[in-house]
Amino acid sequence: ARAAKWAAGIYGFTLNGNPETAKNGVAMADAAWAEAGRSDRPFRATGFWYSLSPDDAQGKLTRYVHDYMKIQGDAVAKAVAGTMRTSSPDAVRRALDEIEATGCQECFLVPATLELAEVERAAEIVAKR
């Protein structure tokens, strides 16, 4: 509700590119904007982790997410890491298409490695959309 009072929009992070997470965020923002009596619509952005590494992309994505999330405890880290699905060009493309269909206007792609090639591969996918 605070965002509807002070912000131009919302940014959520789906973690794994799940469009339902993005859809829920869009619905909550729309409801908050309406409840606040705003006539404009919120800007909607989200994002997800991915790996397009040519060598064990799924493994690198899973390990990265587990390492990132382990501050929440090993059980949470394993659970979240086990949901990762964006480790191929088709999976990333599909996630982008599904997220766009929810009404999100922007999607941040967050690479799971330091490999510059990951960003270049993601840029190729975006350029072909």
C-alpha positions in Angstrom: 0.0 0.0 0.0 2.9 2.4 0.6 4.0 2.0 -3.0 0.6 3.2 -4.2 1.1 6.4 -2.1 4.7 7.2 -3.0 5.9 5.3 -6.0 5.4 5.2 -9.7 5.3 1.4 -9.7 6.6 -1.8 -8.3 9.6 -4.2 -8.8 9.2 -7.8 -7.7 11.7 -10.6 -8.3 10.3 -14.0 -9.3 13.5 -15.8 -8.5 12.9 -18.5 -11.1 10.9 -16.8 -13.8 7.6 -18.2 -12.6 4.9 -16.1 -14.3 2.4 -16.8 -11.4 4.7 -14.9 -9.1 4.8 -11.9 -11.5 1.0 -12.2 -12.0 0.4 -12.0 -8.3 2.6 -9.0 -7.9 0.8 -7.2 -10.8 -2.6 -8.0 -9.2 -1.5 -6.7 -5.8 -0.1 -3.5 -7.3 -3.2 -2.9 -9.3 -5.4 -3.4 -6.2 -3.2 -1.1 -4.1 -3.4 1.6 -6.8 -7.2 1.3 -7.0 -7.5 1.3 -3.2 -5.4 4.5 -3.1 -7.7 6.1 -5.6 -5.0 6.6 -8.2 -6.1 7.0 -11.8 -2.8 6.0 -13.3 -1.5 2.4 -13.5 1.6 1.3 -11.7 4.8 0.6 -13.7 5.5 -3.1 -13.3 8.9 -4.7 -13.3 10.2 -8.0 -12.2 13.2 -10.2 -12.7 14.7 -13.7 -12.4 18.0 -15.6 -12.2 19.2 -17.5 -15.2 22.3 -19.3 -16.5 23.1 -19.7 -20.2 26.6 -21.1 -19.5 27.7 -23.6 -22.2 29.0 -25.8 -19.4 26.5 -27.2 -16.9 24.1 -24.2 -16.9 21.5 -25.9 -14.7 24.2 -26.9 -12.2 25.7 -23.4 -12.1 22.2 -21.8 -11.7 21.2 -24.2 -8.9 24.5 -23.8 -7.0 24.4 -20.0 -7.3 20.9 -19.8 -6.0 21.7 -22.3 -3.2 24.7 -20.2 -2.1 22.8 -17.0 -2.3 19.8 -18.3 -0.3 21.7 -20.2 2.3 21.6 -17.3 4.7 18.0 -18.3 5.2 19.1 -21.8 6.1 20.0 -24.9 4.2 16.4 -26.1 3.9 15.2 -22.9 2.3 18.3 -22.7 0.1 17.7 -26.2 -1.2 14.0 -25.6 -1.7 14.5 -22.4 -3.7 17.4 -23.8 -5.7 15.3 -26.8 -6.6 12.7 -24.5 -8.4 15.2 -23.0 -10.9 14.1 -23.5 -14.5 15.8 -20.8 -16.6 19.0 -22.6 -17.7 18.5 -22.8 -21.5 17.7 -20.3 -24.2 14.2 -21.8 -24.7 13.5 -21.6 -20.9 14.6 -18.0 -20.7 12.6 -17.0 -23.8 9.5 -18.8 -22.4 9.9 -17.1 -19.0 10.2 -13.7 -20.7 7.1 -14.4 -22.9 5.1 -15.6 -19.9 6.1 -12.7 -17.7 5.3 -10.2 -20.4 1.8 -11.8 -20.7 1.2 -11.0 -17.0 1.4 -7.2 -17.7 5.0 -6.6 -16.5 6.6 -3.9 -18.6 10.2 -4.7 -17.7 12.1 -7.8 -16.7 15.6 -7.8 -15.2 17.7 -10.9 -16.2 20.2 -11.7 -13.4 23.0 -14.0 -14.5 24.1 -16.8 -12.1 27.8 -16.6 -13.0 30.4 -14.0 -13.7 30.7 -15.2 -17.3 30.3 -12.3 -19.7 29.0 -14.7 -22.3 25.9 -15.2 -20.2 24.9 -11.6 -20.7 25.7 -11.8 -24.4 23.6 -14.9 -24.8 20.7 -13.2 -22.9 21.1 -10.1 -25.1 20.7 -12.3 -28.2 17.5 -13.8 -26.9 16.1 -10.4 -26.1 17.1 -9.0 -29.5 15.3 -11.8 -31.3 12.0 -11.2 -29.4 
